């Protein structure tokens, strides 16, 4: 891959995947990761040496387990390792920036303990367009639902920063950081358009605002 803005021609034919339930990476989103397992340390090192890319994908609880581990959902998101630091105890603290979604075509033989796949990017080529897309978000309705959702869970938030976010960034960030169920995260990932994702996000926040109480936590600000 050349530079931080890939083209169709520079997308990898095969790539590593990090299967992690509840972790959502969206195009143009930024996902911080704390890497400590030996196989994912190896995956990070290999990615740094060759293109700086790997993908996030969720295990699918309804899919049968395969030779390499839990079955996977059919849609994931390729990311670029955009920041990296190493801790004194040998962990990697990285940020993965979302590039483009893919349909899972086949799983390949593991390398250094981590899983690898071949993906079809063609249905999602539009993810590579850096031009902001109309989100169709009902901003005030979204913020109202978000306040209820956070209050229900005793979450804290930086409301000034949230209000300053452009619509697209707001939808992507909330979709990634809110603690939705894995199937709900997958629905946000697979949304056909920015407007569909915004509509799904609003519905999830509104439902979550009236759902039974969950243990207290703290949302990213």
Backbone as CSV, one residue per row, in Angstrom:
resi,resn,N_x,N_y,N_z,CA_x,CA_y,CA_z,C_x,C_y,C_z
1,UNK,0.844,-1.198,0.000,0.000,0.000,0.000,0.873,1.240,0.000
2,UNK,0.558,2.169,-0.826,1.329,3.389,-0.901,0.558,4.517,-0.249
3,UNK,1.130,5.082,0.828,0.479,6.197,1.492,-0.701,5.762,2.330
4,UNK,-1.376,6.750,2.884,-2.455,6.456,3.826,-3.823,6.412,3.175
5,UNK,-3.922,6.713,1.882,-5.199,6.713,1.177,-5.143,5.658,0.077
6,UNK,-5.587,4.440,0.361,-5.466,3.368,-0.622,-6.393,3.583,-1.810
7,UNK,-6.051,2.952,-2.894,-6.910,2.900,-4.069,-7.335,1.454,-4.258
8,UNK,-8.259,1.259,-5.179,-8.707,-0.106,-5.469,-7.518,-0.993,-5.838
9,UNK,-6.579,-0.430,-6.605,-5.444,-1.221,-7.097,-4.475,-1.600,-5.982
10,UNK,-4.450,-0.873,-4.897,-3.467,-1.148,-3.845,-4.037,-1.966,-2.689
11,UNK,-5.290,-2.374,-2.774,-5.860,-3.205,-1.712,-5.218,-4.599,-1.733
12,UNK,-4.982,-5.188,-0.575,-4.316,-6.501,-0.524,-5.237,-7.629,-0.966
13,UNK,-4.643,-8.650,-1.577,-5.420,-9.826,-1.960,-5.740,-10.699,-0.746
14,UNK,-4.808,-10.773,0.192,-4.992,-11.549,1.415,-4.491,-10.699,2.575
15,UNK,-5.081,-10.900,3.755,-4.722,-10.053,4.882,-5.092,-10.741,6.192
16,UNK,-4.453,-10.288,7.256,-4.725,-10.806,8.588,-6.050,-10.262,9.108
17,UNK,-6.691,-11.056,9.957,-7.904,-10.589,10.633,-7.743,-10.774,12.139
18,UNK,-8.319,-9.828,12.873,-8.348,-9.869,14.330,-9.798,-10.097,14.728
19,UNK,-10.185,-11.338,15.043,-11.574,-11.606,15.422,-11.804,-11.172,16.874
20,UNK,-12.699,-10.213,17.072,-12.932,-9.687,18.415,-14.391,-9.275,18.541
21,UNK,-15.133,-9.990,19.372,-16.553,-9.705,19.556,-16.740,-8.330,20.192
22,UNK,-17.674,-7.572,19.654,-17.994,-6.270,20.213,-17.098,-5.144,19.760
23,UNK,-16.056,-5.460,18.988,-15.150,-4.417,18.476,-15.572,-4.060,17.061
24,UNK,-15.942,-2.806,16.865,-16.415,-2.360,15.561,-15.436,-1.365,14.970
25,UNK,-14.983,-1.655,13.747,-14.192,-0.714,12.966,-15.011,-0.319,11.751
26,UNK,-15.176,0.977,11.547,-15.891,1.501,10.393,-14.936,2.318,9.534
27,UNK,-15.202,2.419,8.231,-14.386,3.298,7.394,-14.315,4.705,7.975
28,UNK,-13.102,5.232,8.066,-12.786,6.557,8.600,-12.896,6.629,10.116
29,UNK,-13.221,5.514,10.761,-13.208,5.475,12.218,-11.828,5.105,12.738
30,UNK,-11.563,5.417,14.001,-10.272,5.119,14.617,-10.502,4.241,15.838
31,UNK,-9.889,3.060,15.818,-10.086,2.075,16.875,-8.778,1.874,17.638
32,UNK,-8.722,2.274,18.927,-7.517,1.998,19.723,-7.508,0.539,20.183
33,UNK,-6.359,-0.076,20.136,-6.224,-1.484,20.522,-4.992,-1.662,21.406
34,UNK,-5.145,-2.502,22.404,-4.053,-2.892,23.291,-3.669,-4.326,22.922
35,UNK,-2.536,-4.494,22.277,-2.140,-5.797,21.744,-1.165,-6.459,22.705
36,UNK,-1.531,-7.671,23.176,-0.645,-8.349,24.127,-0.504,-9.847,23.880
37,UNK,-1.481,-10.471,23.207,-1.339,-11.907,22.925,-0.218,-12.126,21.911
38,UNK,0.594,-13.180,22.088,1.726,-13.408,21.177,1.339,-13.443,19.705
39,UNK,0.214,-14.071,19.367,-0.158,-14.171,17.958,-0.514,-12.806,17.371
40,UNK,-1.113,-11.929,18.194,-1.473,-10.614,17.688,-0.298,-9.632,17.750
41,UNK,0.652,-9.899,18.641,1.911,-9.160,18.576,2.621,-9.475,17.260
42,UNK,2.612,-10.771,16.899,3.227,-11.170,15.620,2.472,-10.563,14.449
43,UNK,1.154,-10.528,14.535,0.342,-9.946,13.465,0.666,-8.464,13.293
44,UNK,0.802,-7.753,14.405,1.120,-6.330,14.335,2.496,-6.107,13.730
45,UNK,3.471,-6.885,14.155,4.820,-6.745,13.609,4.839,-7.042,12.113
46,UNK,4.130,-8.097,11.705,4.076,-8.434,10.278,3.367,-7.338,9.492
47,UNK,2.316,-6.753,10.076,1.585,-5.693,9.387,2.446,-4.440,9.228
48,UNK,3.236,-4.124,10.245,4.129,-2.969,10.158,5.153,-3.149,9.047
49,UNK,5.545,-4.387,8.811,6.573,-4.665,7.808,6.020,-4.750,6.389
50,UNK,4.701,-4.863,6.255,4.130,-5.101,4.919,2.765,-4.440,4.786
51,UNK,2.749,-3.158,4.483,1.492,-2.482,4.168,0.767,-1.855,5.324
52,UNK,1.087,-2.249,6.570,0.480,-1.672,7.765,-1.032,-1.869,7.814
53,UNK,-1.522,-2.988,7.275,-2.957,-3.229,7.257,-3.314,-4.578,7.858
54,UNK,-4.390,-4.603,8.610,-5.082,-5.842,8.956,-6.543,-5.488,9.182
55,UNK,-7.374,-6.491,9.371,-8.824,-6.264,9.423,-9.397,-6.675,10.768
56,UNK,-10.471,-6.017,11.127,-11.276,-6.419,12.275,-12.522,-7.137,11.758
57,UNK,-12.874,-8.201,12.460,-14.070,-8.965,12.117,-14.589,-9.602,13.396
58,UNK,-15.882,-9.778,13.502,-16.455,-10.357,14.710,-16.706,-11.852,14.542
59,UNK,-16.483,-12.637,15.587,-16.951,-14.021,15.571,-18.476,-14.046,15.479
60,UNK,-18.985,-14.992,14.710,-20.429,-15.156,14.540,-20.889,-16.327,15.403
61,UNK,-21.640,-16.084,16.476,-22.046,-17.179,17.362,-22.934,-18.209,16.679
62,UNK,-23.526,-17.856,15.537,-24.397,-18.801,14.830,-23.640,-19.634,13.799
63,UNK,-22.384,-19.285,13.532,-21.593,-20.007,12.529,-20.834,-21.153,13.198
64,UNK,-20.698,-22.276,12.508,-19.957,-23.397,13.094,-18.480,-23.059,13.264
65,UNK,-17.878,-23.638,14.288,-16.451,-23.426,14.512,-15.654,-24.170,13.454
66,UNK,-14.587,-23.557,12.991,-13.733,-24.169,11.983,-12.407,-24.620,12.564
67,UNK,-11.516,-25.037,11.692,-10.223,-25.542,12.128,-9.384,-24.464,12.804
68,UNK,-9.630,-23.200,12.445,-8.812,-22.114,12.976,-9.462,-21.352,14.121
69,UNK,-10.677,-21.749,14.499,-11.333,-21.055,15.597,-12.794,-20.796,15.307
70,UNK,-13.409,-19.881,16.054,-14.838,-19.605,15.885,-15.171,-19.159,14.471
71,UNK,-16.390,-19.503,14.029,-16.869,-19.003,12.752,-16.967,-17.492,12.782
72,UNK,-16.866,-16.875,11.622,-16.812,-15.429,11.528,-18.017,-14.882,10.769
73,UNK,-18.399,-13.653,11.102,-19.382,-12.962,10.274,-18.822,-12.797,8.870
74,UNK,-19.699,-12.562,7.926,-19.288,-12.490,6.523,-18.814,-11.103,6.095
75,UNK,-18.964,-10.103,6.951,-18.504,-8.755,6.617,-17.586,-8.253,7.721
76,UNK,-16.424,-7.739,7.325,-15.483,-7.113,8.254,-14.990,-5.810,7.656
77,UNK,-13.988,-5.215,8.293,-13.457,-3.933,7.810,-11.935,-3.947,7.881
78,UNK,-11.301,-3.650,6.758,-9.857,-3.532,6.685,-9.440,-2.182,7.261
79,UNK,-8.345,-2.191,8.025,-7.850,-0.951,8.601,-6.367,-0.765,8.363
80,UNK,-5.931,0.458,8.558,-4.516,0.799,8.450,-3.990,1.173,9.819
81,UNK,-2.855,0.617,10.167,-2.225,0.894,11.447,-1.640,2.311,11.389
82,UNK,-2.369,3.262,11.986,-2.032,4.671,11.810,-1.239,5.265,12.965
83,UNK,-1.197,4.598,14.101,-0.293,5.000,15.175,0.125,3.763,15.947
84,UNK,1.306,3.867,16.565,1.914,2.678,17.157,2.891,3.093,18.245
85,UNK,2.820,2.418,19.388,3.845,2.580,20.412,3.997,1.263,21.151
86,UNK,5.151,1.069,21.739,5.455,-0.170,22.457,5.676,0.159,23.924
87,UNK,5.075,-0.630,24.809,5.199,-0.409,26.245,6.415,-1.149,26.789
88,UNK,6.794,-0.803,28.015,7.951,-1.446,28.636,7.734,-2.937,28.867
89,UNK,6.473,-3.349,28.999,6.207,-4.772,29.224,5.907,-5.524,27.928
90,UNK,6.200,-4.920,26.776,6.126,-5.638,25.511,4.799,-5.595,24.796
91,UNK,3.850,-4.796,25.287,2.582,-4.647,24.580,2.704,-3.592,23.489
92,UNK,1.783,-3.657,22.527,1.677,-2.624,21.509,0.386,-1.851,21.747
93,UNK,0.476,-0.546,21.771,-0.699,0.321,21.814,-0.829,0.948,20.437
94,UNK,-1.887,0.596,19.735,-2.008,1.015,18.343,-3.358,1.671,18.097
95,UNK,-3.437,2.380,17.001,-4.716,2.874,16.488,-4.887,2.340,15.077
96,UNK,-6.023,1.730,14.837,-6.351,1.203,13.523,-7.409,2.112,12.907
97,UNK,-7.101,2.683,11.754,-8.038,3.569,11.062,-8.757,2.788,9.970
98,UNK,-10.084,2.810,9.991,-10.871,2.036,9.044,-10.724,2.530,7.613
99,UNK,-10.574,1.594,6.681,-10.407,1.915,5.266,-11.605,1.512,4.428
100,UNK,-11.917,0.202,4.436,-12.953,-0.308,3.544,-13.471,-1.638,4.085
101,UNK,-14.765,-1.846,3.950,-15.359,-3.124,4.348,-15.107,-4.182,3.274
102,UNK,-15.346,-5.417,3.636,-15.157,-6.526,2.691,-16.120,-7.656,3.029
103,UNK,-16.436,-8.447,2.014,-17.126,-9.712,2.211,-16.085,-10.818,2.327
104,UNK,-16.236,-11.660,3.318,-15.308,-12.773,3.513,-15.493,-13.798,2.398
105,UNK,-14.426,-14.086,1.675,-14.465,-15.054,0.578,-14.008,-16.421,1.056
106,UNK,-12.842,-16.473,1.685,-12.335,-17.732,2.203,-11.288,-17.461,3.268
107,UNK,-11.143,-18.424,4.169,-10.099,-18.323,5.172,-8.878,-19.089,4.689
108,UNK,-7.714,-18.510,4.916,-6.458,-19.088,4.478,-5.751,-19.740,5.659
109,UNK,-4.626,-20.368,5.368,-3.846,-20.984,6.433,-3.329,-19.902,7.380
110,UNK,-3.348,-20.157,8.690,-2.832,-19.159,9.636,-1.340,-18.891,9.402
111,UNK,-0.911,-17.735,9.875,0.513,-17.374,9.812,0.930,-16.882,11.194
112,UNK,1.948,-17.490,11.755,2.448,-17.100,13.081,1.336,-17.077,14.132
113,UNK,0.359,-17.970,13.954,-0.709,-18.116,14.940,-1.938,-17.273,14.696
114,UNK,-1.877,-16.269,13.812,-3.041,-15.411,13.573,-3.742,-15.811,12.281
115,UNK,-5.012,-15.458,12.198,-5.860,-15.881,11.094,-5.742,-14.924,9.915
116,UNK,-5.906,-15.485,8.721,-5.794,-14.713,7.488,-6.947,-15.086,6.564
117,UNK,-7.379,-14.129,5.758,-8.505,-14.380,4.860,-8.242,-13.734,3.512
118,UNK,-9.089,-14.104,2.576,-9.200,-13.398,1.314,-10.580,-12.748,1.303
119,UNK,-10.638,-11.481,0.906,-11.906,-10.764,0.940,-12.258,-10.137,-0.398
120,UNK,-13.537,-9.858,-0.566,-14.048,-9.181,-1.760,-14.419,-7.760,-1.358
121,UNK,-13.667,-6.785,-1.876,-13.900,-5.382,-1.551,-14.883,-4.694,-2.496
122,UNK,-15.152,-5.305,-3.636,-15.879,-4.612,-4.697,-17.202,-4.003,-4.254
123,UNK,-18.026,-4.709,-3.443,-19.309,-4.088,-3.065,-19.155,-2.826,-2.220
124,UNK,-17.947,-2.586,-1.722,-17.737,-1.483,-0.788,-16.708,-0.468,-1.291
125,UNK,-16.478,-0.425,-2.586,-15.496,0.520,-3.122,-15.820,1.968,-2.729
126,UNK,-17.089,2.266,-2.527,-17.472,3.614,-2.129,-16.873,4.041,-0.799
127,UNK,-16.476,3.061,0.046,-15.853,3.399,1.326,-14.547,4.157,1.143
128,UNK,-13.916,3.994,-0.011,-12.626,4.638,-0.262,-12.764,6.099,-0.670
129,UNK,-13.967,6.539,-0.949,-14.196,7.925,-1.350,-14.089,8.819,-0.119
130,UNK,-13.092,9.731,-0.061,-12.920,10.566,1.133,-13.944,11.691,1.245
131,UNK,-14.753,11.881,0.204,-15.746,12.958,0.230,-16.820,12.653,1.271
132,UNK,-17.085,13.571,2.201,-18.146,13.324,3.189,-19.477,13.021,2.509
133,UNK,-20.159,11.998,3.003,-21.432,11.591,2.437,-22.585,12.100,3.307
134,UNK,-23.715,12.457,2.692,-24.869,12.885,3.493,-25.301,11.773,4.438
135,UNK,-25.361,12.095,5.720,-25.717,11.063,6.697,-27.214,10.976,6.914
136,UNK,-27.927,12.065,6.598,-29.358,12.060,6.841,-29.706,11.973,8.311
137,UNK,-28.732,12.259,9.186,-28.965,12.095,10.611,-29.875,13.196,11.141
138,UNK,-30.822,12.811,11.967,-31.630,13.784,12.708,-30.824,14.143,13.946
139,UNK,-29.998,15.178,13.814,-28.981,15.449,14.832,-29.569,15.664,16.230
140,UNK,-30.596,16.487,16.337,-31.173,16.748,17.652,-31.815,15.498,18.237
141,UNK,-32.464,14.715,17.389,-33.052,13.462,17.873,-31.959,12.510,18.339
142,UNK,-30.843,12.485,17.591,-29.734,11.615,17.957,-29.136,12.035,19.297
143,UNK,-28.924,13.336,19.494,-28.340,13.820,20.743,-29.288,13.602,21.922
144,UNK,-30.578,13.767,21.680,-31.553,13.509,22.741,-31.523,12.036,23.152
145,UNK,-31.497,11.153,22.163,-31.434,9.719,22.462,-30.123,9.370,23.155
146,UNK,-29.041,10.023,22.737,-27.743,9.743,23.342,-27.725,10.157,24.810
147,UNK,-28.313,11.294,25.127,-28.370,11.712,26.527,-29.119,10.685,27.377
148,UNK,-30.237,10.187,26.857,-30.984,9.176,27.587,-30.222,7.881,27.727
149,UNK,-29.524,7.498,26.663,-28.739,6.257,26.662,-27.613,6.351,27.690
150,UNK,-26.888,7.469,27.690,-25.784,7.641,28.634,-26.298,7.750,30.075
151,UNK,-27.394,8.486,30.270,-27.938,8.646,31.619,-28.379,7.300,32.189
152,UNK,-28.948,6.465,31.331,-29.410,5.155,31.791,-28.260,4.308,32.312
153,UNK,-27.063,4.545,31.778,-25.899,3.738,32.134,-24.892,4.481,33.009
154,UNK,-25.248,5.669,33.428,-24.344,6.488,34.240,-23.018,6.748,33.536
155,UNK,-23.068,6.903,32.220,-21.876,7.241,31.442,-21.624,8.744,31.519
156,UNK,-20.368,9.117,31.419,-19.989,10.515,31.312,-19.561,10.787,29.872
157,UNK,-19.712,12.019,29.429,-19.352,12.357,28.055,-18.909,13.805,27.985
158,UNK,-18.075,14.091,27.009,-17.658,15.457,26.723,-18.647,16.032,25.713
159,UNK,-19.688,16.676,26.214,-20.772,17.123,25.339,-20.329,18.232,24.402
160,UNK,-19.404,19.065,24.840,-18.909,20.114,23.947,-18.237,19.501,22.724
161,UNK,-17.412,18.473,22.953,-16.734,17.813,21.832,-17.741,17.106,20.938
162,UNK,-18.756,16.491,21.534,-19.773,15.797,20.754,-20.529,16.785,19.862
163,UNK,-20.879,17.945,20.403,-21.626,18.935,19.619,-20.806,19.478,18.450
164,UNK,-19.480,19.512,18.603,-18.630,20.053,17.541,-18.381,19.064,16.416
165,UNK,-18.682,17.792,16.615,-18.405,16.784,15.590,-19.297,16.966,14.376
166,UNK,-18.747,16.870,13.159,-19.597,16.799,11.963,-20.497,15.567,12.032
167,UNK,-21.591,15.610,11.292,-22.569,14.524,11.366,-21.949,13.155,11.105
168,UNK,-21.151,13.038,10.031,-20.599,11.730,9.684,-19.685,11.215,10.785
169,UNK,-18.801,12.071,11.298,-17.888,11.664,12.364,-18.656,11.286,13.624
170,UNK,-19.739,12.008,13.903,-20.544,11.711,15.087,-21.149,10.325,14.989
171,UNK,-21.726,9.995,13.845,-22.347,8.673,13.669,-21.298,7.568,13.768
172,UNK,-20.173,7.736,13.089,-19.122,6.716,13.106,-18.591,6.520,14.523
173,UNK,-18.312,7.606,15.210,-17.742,7.514,16.551,-18.705,6.858,17.526
174,UNK,-19.960,7.283,17.518,-20.938,6.700,18.436,-21.181,5.231,18.129
175,UNK,-21.249,4.888,16.856,-21.454,3.482,16.483,-20.322,2.607,17.016
176,UNK,-19.099,3.154,17.003,-17.947,2.364,17.424,-17.795,2.289,18.938
177,UNK,-18.085,3.392,19.660,-17.771,3.405,21.091,-18.927,2.957,21.977
178,UNK,-20.163,3.074,21.531,-21.278,2.661,22.387,-21.275,1.141,22.553
179,UNK,-21.553,0.663,23.759,-21.445,-0.773,24.044,-22.663,-1.572,23.587
180,UNK,-22.931,-1.550,22.301,-24.023,-2.339,21.756,-23.643,-3.819,21.722
181,UNK,-24.641,-4.665,21.566,-24.395,-6.103,21.427,-23.683,-6.379,20.102
182,UNK,-22.918,-7.485,20.022,-22.201,-7.789,18.775,-23.090,-7.809,17.540
183,UNK,-24.295,-8.385,17.637,-25.180,-8.419,16.472,-25.609,-7.012,16.068
184,UNK,-25.770,-6.126,17.048,-26.127,-4.738,16.746,-24.952,-4.015,16.096
185,UNK,-23.738,-4.277,16.600,-22.537,-3.715,15.975,-22.436,-4.174,14.526
186,UNK,-22.755,-5.434,14.286,-22.668,-5.963,12.925,-23.677,-5.279,12.011
187,UNK,-24.864,-5.012,12.536,-25.878,-4.312,11.738,-25.387,-2.915,11.356
188,UNK,-24.706,-2.244,12.259,-24.150,-0.926,11.950,-23.068,-1.030,10.888
189,UNK,-22.245,-2.055,10.970,-21.186,-2.259,9.978,-21.775,-2.515,8.595
190,UNK,-22.816,-3.315,8.521,-23.350,-3.760,7.243,-24.367,-2.789,6.646
191,UNK,-24.629,-1.674,7.313,-25.586,-0.695,6.781,-25.200,-0.301,5.365
192,UNK,-26.186,-0.217,4.477,-25.915,0.028,3.059,-25.432,1.439,2.782
193,UNK,-25.834,2.389,3.611,-25.476,3.777,3.369,-25.253,4.466,4.700
194,UNK,-24.677,5.677,4.642,-24.492,6.471,5.850,-25.848,6.777,6.485
195,UNK,-26.849,7.048,5.650,-28.177,7.350,6.177,-28.775,6.140,6.888
196,UNK,-28.600,4.944,6.313,-29.096,3.728,6.965,-28.395,3.507,8.304
197,UNK,-27.087,3.779,8.340,-26.333,3.597,9.595,-26.839,4.590,10.655
198,UNK,-27.079,5.827,10.245,-27.579,6.826,11.191,-28.948,6.435,11.730
199,UNK,-29.804,5.900,10.862,-31.140,5.476,11.289,-31.048,4.314,12.272
200,UNK,-30.158,3.356,11.969,-29.976,2.207,12.864,-29.418,2.650,14.203
201,UNK,-28.434,3.547,14.167,-27.846,4.054,15.408,-28.886,4.747,16.265
202,UNK,-29.705,5.590,15.652,-30.744,6.290,16.407,-31.696,5.298,17.064
203,UNK,-32.101,4.270,16.333,-33.010,3.272,16.893,-32.368,2.535,18.073
204,UNK,-31.084,2.191,17.954,-30.398,1.483,19.039,-30.279,2.363,20.282
205,UNK,-29.979,3.638,20.094,-29.880,4.545,21.235,-31.233,4.741,21.900
206,UNK,-32.273,4.878,21.095,-33.610,5.061,21.669,-34.048,3.820,22.439
207,UNK,-33.775,2.642,21.902,-34.120,1.414,22.628,-33.280,1.283,23.886
208,UNK,-31.991,1.624,23.776,-31.105,1.518,24.927,-31.438,2.493,26.034
209,UNK,-32.065,3.604,25.687,-32.415,4.595,26.697,-33.540,4.124,27.607
210,UNK,-34.307,3.133,27.162,-35.412,2.625,27.978,-35.202,1.175,28.369
211,UNK,-34.018,0.611,28.040,-33.726,-0.781,28.380,-33.443,-0.903,29.870
212,UNK,-33.491,-2.123,30.418,-33.155,-2.313,31.831,-31.755,-1.787,32.135
213,UNK,-31.571,-1.364,33.380,-30.282,-0.811,33.785,-29.164,-1.809,33.568
214,UNK,-28.002,-1.272,33.208,-26.798,-2.071,33.068,-25.783,-1.572,34.066
215,UNK,-24.735,-2.360,34.332,-23.743,-1.908,35.313,-23.152,-0.577,34.911
216,UNK,-22.846,0.292,35.866,-22.285,1.606,35.548,-20.990,1.484,34.786
217,UNK,-20.737,2.448,33.903,-19.500,2.450,33.133,-19.153,3.867,32.776
218,UNK,-18.216,3.996,31.869,-17.769,5.316,31.447,-17.547,5.282,29.953
219,UNK,-18.187,6.171,29.239,-18.043,6.230,27.794,-16.829,7.055,27.431
220,UNK,-16.252,6.721,26.266,-15.145,7.527,25.767,-15.654,8.910,25.394
221,UNK,-14.854,9.919,25.653,-15.266,11.287,25.332,-14.397,11.852,24.232
